[in-house]
């Protein structure tokens, strides 16, 4: 049984992640990540880009689902746990397929970079 992915909620942890974390970009997604004691994730959508809460919540729901889908890829390589935050920076409402494809590519970049960082 795979461990549950914790939610990144604390303001201090999020601020530290944005200050000291690394960034990976695969448009329309940004991934901030930093080493931590346990696996934690969060998603965010800008209120400036999506004025209606219904639209923001839909995009966040799609992002959370895509992170859950990428979870086996993330933990498959045995490296240290990280906290990460996924931001949606596109200006149009995405479909489930678009978010899934982009998040798969984004997390593949993350695993590749994170493995190379650990090997050095």
C-alpha positions in Angstrom: 0.0 0.0 0.0 1.4 3.4 -1.0 1.6 6.2 1.6 -0.9 9.0 1.4 0.4 12.3 0.0 0.2 14.9 2.7 -1.3 18.3 2.0 0.9 21.4 2.2 -1.1 23.8 4.3 1.1 25.7 6.7 2.0 29.2 5.7 5.6 29.0 6.9 6.2 25.8 4.9 4.7 27.4 1.8 6.7 30.6 2.2 9.9 28.5 2.7 9.1 26.5 -0.4 8.8 29.6 -2.6 11.9 31.2 -1.1 14.3 28.2 -1.1 12.8 25.8 -3.5 13.7 25.0 -7.1 11.3 25.6 -10.0 10.4 23.4 -13.0 8.1 24.8 -15.7 6.1 23.0 -18.3 3.5 25.4 -19.6 0.8 25.9 -18.3 2.2 24.4 -15.0 4.9 25.5 -12.6 6.3 23.2 -10.0 8.1 24.5 -6.9 9.8 21.8 -4.8 12.2 21.5 -1.9 13.4 18.6 0.3 11.3 18.0 3.4 10.7 15.4 6.1 7.7 13.9 4.3 5.9 14.0 1.0 3.6 17.0 0.8 1.8 18.7 -2.0 -0.4 21.7 -2.8 -2.0 23.2 -5.8 -2.8 26.8 -6.5 -4.7 28.8 -9.2 -4.5 32.6 -9.5 -7.5 34.6 -8.6 -6.3 37.2 -11.1 -6.5 34.8 -14.0 -9.8 33.1 -12.9 -12.2 35.6 -11.3 -14.9 33.0 -10.7 -14.4 30.6 -7.8 -16.1 27.9 -9.7 -13.4 28.0 -12.4 -10.6 28.1 -9.9 -12.0 25.2 -8.0 -12.4 23.2 -11.2 -8.8 23.7 -12.2 -7.6 22.9 -8.6 -9.6 19.7 -8.7 -8.1 18.7 -12.0 -4.6 19.5 -10.7 -5.1 17.4 -7.5 -6.3 14.5 -9.6 -3.4 14.7 -12.0 -1.0 14.8 -9.0 -2.6 11.6 -7.6 -2.2 10.0 -11.1 1.5 10.9 -11.1 2.1 9.7 -7.6 3.5 6.2 -8.6 6.0 8.0 -10.9 7.0 10.4 -8.1 7.7 7.7 -5.5 9.0 5.0 -7.9 12.6 6.2 -7.7 13.8 5.9 -4.1 14.8 9.5 -3.3 14.3 11.7 -0.4 10.8 13.1 0.3 9.9 16.6 -1.0 7.3 19.2 -0.6 6.0 20.6 -3.8 3.4 23.1 -5.0 1.9 23.0 -8.5 0.7 26.3 -9.9 -1.6 26.7 -13.0 -0.5 29.8 -15.0 -2.5 29.3 -18.1 -5.3 31.8 -19.0 -7.9 29.4 -20.4 -9.8 26.6 -18.6 -8.0 23.4 -19.3 -9.5 20.0 -20.0 -8.8 16.9 -18.0 -6.6 15.5 -20.8 -4.5 18.7 -21.1 -3.8 18.8 -17.4 -3.0 15.1 -17.3 -0.6 15.4 -20.2 1.2 18.5 -18.9 1.4 17.2 -15.3 2.9 13.9 -16.6 5.6 15.7 -18.5 6.2 18.1 -15.5 6.7 15.3 -13.0 8.9 13.3 -15.4 11.1 16.4 -15.5 10.9 16.5 -11.7 12.0 12.9 -11.3 14.8 13.3 -13.8 16.1 16.4 -12.1 15.6 15.2 -8.6 17.5 11.9 -9.4 20.4 13.8 -10.9 20.5 16.1 -7.9 20.7 13.1 -5.6 23.5 11.4 -7.6 25.8 14.4 -7.4 
